Amino acid sequence: MSGELQNPDPARNNQRQNRLQTLGLMALFSVVIAGGVWFAADSAQYSDDELPETVIETVLSGDDDRVTVPQVTVWTSRSNEVLAAIDRLASKHPDRAAELRKRLAVITEFISENEQSLPNWFDRDSEVANELTQLQWEATNLLSADAEGSEDESSTAVVLARLDNEVLAHAQVREQYIQEQVQRAVAPHVEEARQASERLQRDTRDLEDEIAALTRSTRQIVDERERAVDRTVRLQALSRDLPEIRRLLSPFISPGHTQPNKSAIDLPITAEKRPVSLSGLKRVGALQPTMKGLQDLMVCGSMMAPGPSGERPRGSFPDYDKYLTSPENLAAVKRAQELLRTHGQALVEERLLSP
């Protein structure tokens, strides 16, 4: 206690001063109210039943023309006192001070607009008087609370910081709880979706395999049909030229024991008796559409017939004329090469030539 007397706290001194100022204002306010009561009681033209409920109703209604004593000086001073208390509050509580200023502005505007018609009972326990007292009390009460709490951690800043931390912690816990609940609720559906996706992928692969197999089967059928059509066309063409082929190509389509090997004159004897090989004729150049090719075909055909055992008849194929000096022989060999080139595949398919 002695320490406190020797070293007074400035905050506590300010608090005491504010309280003293408040008490002084309240005393002045009481004197003014007492004077108003006395004046109102002395006036015979008013009774308690005739008094309006609020000053604002009286002034706005215009019914009270019997009282003309101005009170603007008293209430302007009272408003300024309240404004001073609000200004002191603004440094620590700007939002609260702004709210109180708005409320005070309504009263101040009323006093200013009704300066000449304020009734002298206005300083009684009226709505405006109560509002001014309430405004001053709210401002000084907040200042007193700040002064009393500035010495320990219960100050507004500390309390607000603590509340912020608690709110943040609560929000974090709530967010974690919500996430856990969401995960718990969603997890079964996620697993179902994953399994459904896997089934869909398997079904898709199976369907793709079926489509691929069907495509291959369709392609195979189409190819076979195309080959059948081509073969039919070839056989039809072959049938038209077959009589000529049997006469002119007799040394080639008749089975025998000799086959072309490396050249037109290289005709080794084979154990199997079969027609001349189409690929052998191509290999020795006998089907080339050149004079050399025609000469090789002439040599090959002449040497094939009649064969070692006379098994390959010559037919209408010309006798040996290596250089094709005879126009008739040249024309016959050209026609023979044309038939072999045109119907070679069909002749192999019909086994009239070896592959």
Secondary structure, 3 states (H helix, E strand, C coil): CHHHHHCCCHHHHHHHHHHHHHHHHHHHHHHHHHHHHHHHHHCCCCCHHHCCCCHHHHHHHCCCCCCCCCCHHHHHHHHHHHHHHHHHHHCCCHHHHHHHHHHHHHHHHHHHHCCCCCCHHHHCCCHHHHHHHHHHHHHHHHHHHHHHHCCCCCCHHHHHHHHHHHHHHHHHHHHHHHHHHHHHHHHHHHHHHHHHHHHHHHHHHHHHHHHHHHHHHHHHHHHHHHHHHHHHHHHHHHHHHHHHHHHHCHHHHCCEEECCCCCCCCCCEEEEEECCEHHHHHHCCCCCCCHHHHHHHHHHHHHHCCCCCCCCCCCCCCCCCCCCCCHHHHHHHHHHHHHHHHHHHHHHHCCCCEC
